[in-house]
Amino acid sequence: MKAIRVGTRGSRLAIAQTELALAALCRVHAGSRFEVVTISTKGDVDKRPLFTMDEKGIFEKEVNEAVKKGEVDFAVHSLKDVPSDLSDELVVACIPKRASPNDVLVNDKSQKLKELAPGSTVGTSSLRRAVQLTKSRPDLKVRPIRGNVETRVKKVISGEYDAVVLAEAGLTRIGMKDVIVERFRVRDFVPAPGQGAIAIVCRYDNKKLIGMLRQIEDPRSRAEVLAERTLIKKVEGGCRFPLGAVAVTNGDRITLYASVFSADGSRNIKVKKVGMASYPEKLGNNVADMLVKQGAMEMAEGWRSAVEEWNEKV
């Protein structure tokens, strides 16, 4: 039997996520053979902070190009790395069961956020996390940080940073859950849309493969990320505009929480709306309209100068 080629980044987390997806596929397709093909992306090579790169898909473009060209059959991504305006030639064929969407605090002193000493340096790769940290603890020094999950944890252990904020799902998937000191509630520290979810992408016209991948789909996870991604697509959020959003399903109902901050952290628009789980895109559009009506787009404009200031810190 010919092996099915699977494209992924070569990071420890990307490989772990790919192995999780393939294990699930092997359970429903015993005897299937898979060949993992690692592909380097711009985000792996360019080590500038993410918010300084005014483009989408820096962690997925090269991998998805390989799918389009037929060099691999499908790709496994962190869903939050996949742009909402995916190429018409591709489709997110499957979203397996989502892991925790929560952000967490990591340090080697077992100190929670409120216990960190004034002036402590906290690293983060996202503007969304940076502004929420600053709002919670304005006396901390929030600095940009890059590198894979393990590298960022090592920078805390070496003393370069006093703490870092990371996604719980990533740490759990690579077996580093023990470094977590504090797990933030999603309503208090709103995560990135799609955080904790895995996306399996293949060609839109490969119906047979889509059918195979759909067998490990989790409908609840699909509904949640559809609501979140519809919201971010309409508001045009991204690395340069810190928009937090998370959907939570409960039976046939789905609740979408969204949060947008002004550049100085003085203003915060928070929206919570409940809808039908069978219509997640409608909910996402409704919440987007609520954010826009309350001034979210004006806040986005204010972030341009803030990004320039952060660039000077790098």
FIVEXSE-445103 format. One record per residue (C-alpha): residue number from 1; residue in one letter; y, x, z. Coordinates in steps of 0.02 Angstrom, whole numbers, plus 50000, padded with zeros to 5 digits. Example, Ala and Ser with C-alpha at 12.3 -4.5 7.8 and 13.67 -1.06 7.14 Angstrom:
2
num  residuo  v  u  w
1  A  49775  50615  50390
2  S  49947  50684  50357
This chain:
314
num  residuo  v  u  w
1  M  50000  50000  50000
2  K  50171  50067  49952
3  A  50283  50104  50101
4  I  50441  50001  50123
5  R  50590  50119  50135
6  V  50710  50089  50278
7  G  50885  50164  50281
8  T  50974  50210  50442
9  R  51095  50335  50516
10  G  51013  50483  50600
11  S  51084  50462  50775
12  R  50966  50438  50920
13  L  51030  50260  50944
14  A  51016  50215  50759
15  I  50836  50279  50754
16  A  50793  50185  50915
17  Q  50863  50023  50842
18  T  50766  50050  50682
19  E  50606  50078  50780
20  L  50635  49916  50877
21  A  50656  49819  50715
22  L  50503  49898  50634
23  A  50395  49866  50788
24  A  50441  49682  50778
25  L  50401  49678  50592
26  C  50233  49763  50620
27  R  50186  49628  50746
28  V  50204  49492  50615
29  H  50152  49598  50465
30  A  50006  49701  50527
31  G  49961  49837  50404
32  S  50135  49855  50329
33  R  50194  50034  50304
34  F  50373  50089  50328
35  E  50461  50251  50283
36  V  50622  50288  50380
37  V  50758  50372  50276
38  T  50905  50445  50374
39  I  51075  50443  50288
40  S  51236  50527  50345
41  T  51394  50420  50346
42  K  51579  50459  50351
43  G  51583  50407  50534
44  D  51452  50540  50573
45  V  51552  50678  50488
46  D  51732  50630  50527
47  K  51757  50649  50715
48  R  51931  50574  50726
49  P  51950  50425  50845
50  L  51896  50265  50757
51  F  52065  50179  50769
52  T  52146  50319  50666
53  M  52036  50278  50515
54  D  52115  50134  50421
55  E  51956  50080  50333
56  K  51802  49975  50364
57  G  51619  50018  50364
58  I  51631  50203  50409
59  F  51459  50193  50492
60  E  51371  50088  50361
61  K  51446  50112  50187
62  E  51334  50255  50129
63  V  51178  50172  50201
64  N  51215  50007  50114
65  E  51254  50097  49952
66  A  51077  50165  49958
67  V  51014  49986  49976
68  K  51117  49929  49826
69  K  51052  50073  49720
70  G  50872  50039  49768
71  E  50852  50207  49856
72  V  50797  50112  50012
73  D  50733  49933  50026
74  F  50832  49880  50178
75  A  50946  49953  50311
76  V  50957  49934  50500
77  H  51131  49937  50579
78  S  51223  49898  50739
79  L  51296  49731  50685
80  K  51471  49774  50747
81  D  51474  49917  50620
82  V  51445  49798  50474
83  P  51608  49728  50398
84  S  51623  49539  50390
85  D  51664  49554  50204
86  L  51496  49627  50154
87  S  51465  49663  49969
88  D  51408  49513  49866
89  E  51255  49614  49816
90  L  51197  49622  49997
91  V  51151  49501  50135
92  V  51123  49514  50322
93  A  50944  49454  50301
94  C  50895  49458  50483
95  I  50968  49468  50658
96  P  50831  49502  50785
97  K  50850  49450  50967
98  R  51014  49516  51032
99  A  51026  49634  51180
100  S  51162  49625  51312
101  P  51338  49619  51235
102  N  51419  49686  51394
103  D  51522  49843  51413
104  V  51481  49959  51558
105  L  51561  50100  51657
106  V  51474  50269  51665
107  N  51514  50412  51784
108  D  51417  50535  51891
109  K  51496  50485  52058
110  S  51431  50306  52066
111  Q  51611  50244  52070
112  K  51655  50072  52003
113  L  51816  50047  51905
114  K  51915  49994  52059
115  E  51851  50148  52154
116  L  51906  50282  52030
117  A  52044  50392  52098
118  P  52220  50365  52028
119  G  52247  50480  51879
120  S  52062  50486  51834
121  T  52028  50514  51649
122  V  51924  50378  51566
123  G  51861  50398  51389
124  T  51837  50260  51261
125  S  51815  50252  51073
126  S  51899  50082  51053
127  L  52074  50011  51070
128  R  52000  49850  51139
129  R  51921  49943  51285
130  A  52075  50052  51308
131  V  52196  49908  51330
132  Q  52079  49814  51448
133  L  52057  49971  51553
134  T  52245  49998  51560
135  K  52275  49818  51609
136  S  52146  49828  51749
137  R  52197  50002  51810
138  P  52368  50057  51743
139  D  52357  50212  51854
140  L  52213  50285  51753
141  K  52227  50404  51605
142  V  52137  50325  51458
143  R  52094  50453  51324
144  P  52009  50441  51154
145  I  51830  50505  51146
146  R  51708  50525  51001
147  G  51528  50578  50981
148  N  51363  50487  50998
149  V  51314  50399  51159
150  E  51229  50551  51235
151  T  51377  50665  51193
152  R  51499  50549  51279
153  V  51391  50541  51436
154  K  51379  50731  51436
155  K  51569  50744  51431
156  V  51572  50650  51596
157  I  51438  50758  51675
158  S  51530  50916  51620
159  G  51692  50855  51699
160  E  51790  50835  51537
161  Y  51808  50650  51581
162  D  51792  50562  51748
163  A  51711  50410  51669
164  V  51677  50325  51502
165  V  51655  50146  51446
166  L  51507  50112  51330
167  A  51401  49968  51268
168  E  51257  49925  51385
169  A  51141  49890  51238
170  G  51159  50066  51167
171  L  51120  50151  51332
172  T  50971  50038  51362
173  R  50898  50066  51189
174  I  50897  50256  51208
175  G  50827  50252  51386
176  M  50989  50298  51477
177  K  51018  50139  51575
178  D  51012  50237  51739
179  V  51185  50312  51708
180  I  51268  50141  51717
181  V  51377  50119  51871
182  E  51457  49951  51835
183  R  51421  49810  51714
184  F  51578  49714  51665
185  R  51571  49524  51649
186  V  51602  49471  51469
187  R  51737  49348  51524
188  D  51833  49485  51617
189  F  51804  49627  51494
190  V  51777  49543  51326
191  P  51662  49645  51211
192  A  51676  49679  51025
193  P  51614  49542  50907
194  G  51430  49572  50869
195  Q  51405  49696  51010
196  G  51223  49711  51062
197  A  51157  49639  50900
198  I  51058  49725  50762
199  A  51086  49681  50578
200  I  50953  49707  50445
201  V  51033  49715  50273
202  C  50947  49705  50104
203  R  50988  49658  49924
204  Y  51037  49476  49900
205  D  50914  49457  49756
206  N  50761  49524  49849
207  K  50696  49354  49902
208  K  50523  49414  49950
209  L  50591  49546  50069
210  I  50716  49423  50141
211  G  50572  49305  50180
212  M  50480  49443  50269
213  L  50631  49497  50371
214  R  50675  49319  50421
215  Q  50513  49309  50518
216  I  50588  49414  50657
217  E  50754  49321  50655
218  D  50821  49251  50820
219  P  50916  49089  50781
220  R  51013  49096  50944
221  S  51076  49272  50907
222  R  51119  49223  50729
223  A  51225  49076  50789
224  E  51318  49184  50916
225  V  51364  49322  50795
226  L  51409  49199  50657
227  A  51538  49121  50773
228  E  51607  49292  50821
229  R  51611  49362  50644
230  T  51691  49206  50571
231  L  51828  49224  50701
232  I  51861  49408  50667
233  K  51858  49383  50478
234  K  51992  49248  50488
235  V  52103  49343  50611
236  E  52066  49507  50520
237  G  52027  49604  50677
238  G  51962  49782  50670
239  C  51970  49953  50750
240  R  52160  49951  50734
241  F  52179  49781  50816
242  P  52089  49755  50982
243  L  52010  49583  50973
244  G  51870  49542  51092
245  A  51751  49398  51060
246  V  51582  49343  51126
247  A  51483  49184  51100
248  V  51353  49117  51221
249  T  51228  48983  51173
250  N  51155  48857  51294
251  G  51036  48734  51214
252  D  51125  48648  51071
253  R  51297  48703  51130
254  I  51386  48867  51100
255  T  51538  48934  51194
256  L  51654  49060  51111
257  Y  51768  49169  51217
258  A  51905  49269  51130
259  S  52040  49385  51195
260  V  52187  49474  51111
261  F  52310  49592  51196
262  S  52484  49648  51151
263  A  52504  49836  51124
264  D  52584  49863  51295
265  G  52455  49753  51382
266  S  52590  49637  51448
267  R  52528  49486  51351
268  N  52351  49423  51336
269  I  52296  49272  51235
270  K  52131  49203  51298
271  V  52037  49061  51216
272  K  51877  48973  51265
273  K  51803  48834  51160
274  V  51635  48745  51156
275  G  51553  48685  50996
276  M  51385  48638  50922
277  A  51264  48784  50903
278  S  51217  48715  50731
279  Y  51398  48741  50671
280  P  51446  48916  50733
281  E  51564  48952  50587
282  K  51664  48795  50623
283  L  51685  48854  50803
284  G  51738  49028  50746
285  N  51869  48955  50629
286  N  51936  48839  50763
287  V  51956  48980  50889
288  A  52038  49090  50756
289  D  52164  48951  50721
290  M  52200  48937  50907
291  L  52232  49124  50921
292  V  52346  49126  50769
293  K  52443  48976  50832
294  Q  52474  49066  50997
295  G  52541  49223  50912
296  A  52392  49338  50880
297  M  52457  49397  50711
298  E  52625  49447  50786
299  M  52528  49549  50914
300  A  52436  49636  50773
301  E  52601  49696  50700
302  G  52648  49773  50867
303  W  52494  49884  50864
304  R  52552  49992  50718
305  S  52670  50099  50822
306  A  52545  50101  50966
307  V  52413  50177  50853
308  E  52534  50311  50797
309  E  52565  50357  50979
310  W  52378  50370  51012
311  N  52361  50481  50859
312  E  52478  50606  50941
313  K  52358  50621  51090
314  V  52215  50676  50979
